[in-house]
Amino acid sequence: MNSSEEFIKILEYAGKVTPYIASGLGVVIKLYIVVIICSIPLGLICAIGKVSKSNIIKGILEIYTWVFRGTPLLLQLFFVYFGLSKVFGFNQFQAAAVTFIINYGAYFTEIFRAGIQSIDKGQYEAAKALGMNYSQTMKRIIIPQMLKRVLPPISNEAITLVKDTSLVTAIAIGDILRNAKEIASRDFTLTPYIIAGIMYLALTSVIVYIFKKLEQRYSVYE
């Protein structure tokens, strides 16, 4: 068999197995959207709490970010799925979503906190002079400026999330990686993993494009 025939054979094989691997794409996208929609607001709320004047709130949030940023995401996933699921009745997807939301919420908390604290104190004083209360100051002055500054680290976390979704394979969710692993184990070939890698690259490319557009939009606050 010459190289061209072998290449054609590989393409034919890839065409046969790709649909099954791609069937896990829906799980990845669904989990990604749920986590992003929930963890970013969670992080913003917690960040505001961490810069508040309440020592109790700041103490609780400090423990929260310390625990969930300091322990492996996979360990947290096992704890929720094999432990808390028995109490709350989570299914596999719900356990994964809860774990990822809380974990990424902790990272976003620190990103937003750093962004808020990077804003010059004079901005607060100017807003106070204009008669704005704390809530109005945060909404109209601080947060719009902060968003531009934190977009790059948020973009990094958003890209990492795409790759971290592969961890759900450990609790038997049929995502891209698990489907690829099943075929690779059956056929003793690396081709399914290559296909899975291409799919993850495609997803991360979309995320990068979206965040570039967001950075352009918020450039007016520079």
N, C-alpha and C positions, 0 to 999 in steps of 0.2 A: 504493500500500500504506500503510494507516494504521499508527499506532504499535502498536496492540494486535496486529495481524497480524504486524508485524515482530518483536515480542517473542515471539510464539508460534513463529515461525520459528526464532528464536535458541534457544529452549528445545528445540525438536525437534532442532536441529543438535547442541546440547550433549548431549542424550540419546544421540545416535548415536556421538559421539566420546569421551564419558566412559569407557566400558568399556575402550577401548584405552589411554587415558591412565592409568587406574587399574590396568592390568596391570603398570605399573612400580612400583606401591605395594609389592608383595611384595619387590622388590629393595631398596627403601629401608628397609623394616622389618627385613629380614634383616641388612642391613649395619649398621643402627643397633644392633640387639641384640648382634651380634658385637662391635662396637667398644666398647659400654658395658660388656659383661661382661668384656672383656679389658683395656681401658685403665684402668678405675678401680682394680682390684687392682695393675696395673703402676704406676700413679701412687702408690698407697699404699706399695708396697714401696720404690720409688725415693725417696719422701719420707723414709721411715725411714732409708734409707741416707744421705740428705743431712744428717740431723741426728745421724748416728753420729759416732764419734770417729776413724774412719779417713779420713785425708786423701786417700788414693788413691781410695777409693770416692766421696768427695765431689767430687773432681776430675773423675772420669769422668762422674758424673751432672751436674755443672755444664756440661760440654761438651755432653752429650746434650740438656739443656733449652735451652741457648744456641742450638744448631744448629736444633732442630726448632721452637722458638718464634720464631726469627729469620728463617726462610725461608718463602716461601709454600707453603701446603698443596698447591696445584696443581702447583708445581714438584716437590715431593716425590713426588707421584703419578706424574708423568711419569718421574722418575728410577727409581722402583721398577718401573713397568710397562715402560718401554722399555729399562731397563738391567738391574736385578736379575732381572727375569723370565727373561732369557736364561740366567742362571746357575742359578736355582732352579726354573724352569719354572712360575712363577705364571700362572694364568689371569687374566682381567680382574677378576673378583670378588675373588680372593685378593690380587692386587696392591693393590686398593682397600682391602681390610680391613687388610692389613699396614701400609699407609701411614697410615690413619686411626688405628689402634691406637697406633702409635709417636708420631704427632703429638699426639693427645689425651692419651696417657700423659704426655707432657712437660708439658702444661698442668696436668693433675691433680697431677703431682708438685709443682709450685710451690704449688698451692692447698692440698694436704695439708701441705706443709712449713710454710707460713705458719700453718696451723691448729694444727699441733703446737707450733710455737714461741710461739703466743699463749697457751698454757696456762701458768699461773703455776708457777714453779720449785718453789714450796712443795708442789705436788702430788707431785712426784718425791720430795722429801724425806720427805713423809708416807708414801708407798708404801714407801720404803726402811726407814722406821722400823717398818712393819708386817711386814717380812721379805720383801717382794716383790722378785723380780729384775727386770731391765730388760724382759724379754718380758712378764711378768705385769703390770708397771706400764703398759706401752703398751696391752695388751689390755683390762685391766679399768678403768683410770683415765683415761688420756690420750685414747685413740682415741674412746671414747663421747662425751666432752666435745667433742673436736675435730670430730666429725661434725656436730653441731648448728651449729657456727660456720661450717663450710665448705659447708653445704647451699645457701645462696644463690648463691655463685659456681659451684658444681657444676651447679646448675639452669641458670644462664646458658650454661655450656658444653654442657649436654645439649640445650638449645634450639638453640644454634648448630650442633650436630652435625646436626640434622634438615635445616637449610638447606645445610650443607656437603656433604651427600650428593649434591646436585645436580652437584657437580664431576665425578662419575663419568661424566657425559655426555661429557666430553672424551676418555675412552678407550672410547667406543662401548658403554657398558652401557645397556641399555634401562630406565632409571629413569623416573620421572614426567616430569621436564623434557625428556628426550630424546624421549619419545613425544609430548609436547605440541609440541615443536619440529618434529617430522616433519609433524604435521597442520597446524600453522600455516604451514609452508613450502609445503605442498601446496595449502591452501585460501585462503591470503593473508588470514587473519583472526587477531585477537588472542584470540578466545574460548578456544582451548585453553590459552593461558597463564593466563587468568583461572581456568579450571577447575583447573589445576595449582596456582595460588596458593591456592585454597580448600582443596585437599588438604593442602598444607604447613601452612596455618593450623590445620587440624583436628588434624594430628599434633602441632604445637607446643602446642596447647591441652590435649591429653592429657598431655603431658610436664609442663606447668605444674601440672595438677591432681595428678599423682602426687607431685611434689615438695612441693606444699602439704601433702599428707597426711603425707609424711615429716617435714616441719618440725614438724607438730603432734605426731607420735610422739616426736621427740627433744627436744621442749620440756621434758621432765622433767629434762634435764640442765642447764637454765639456772640 
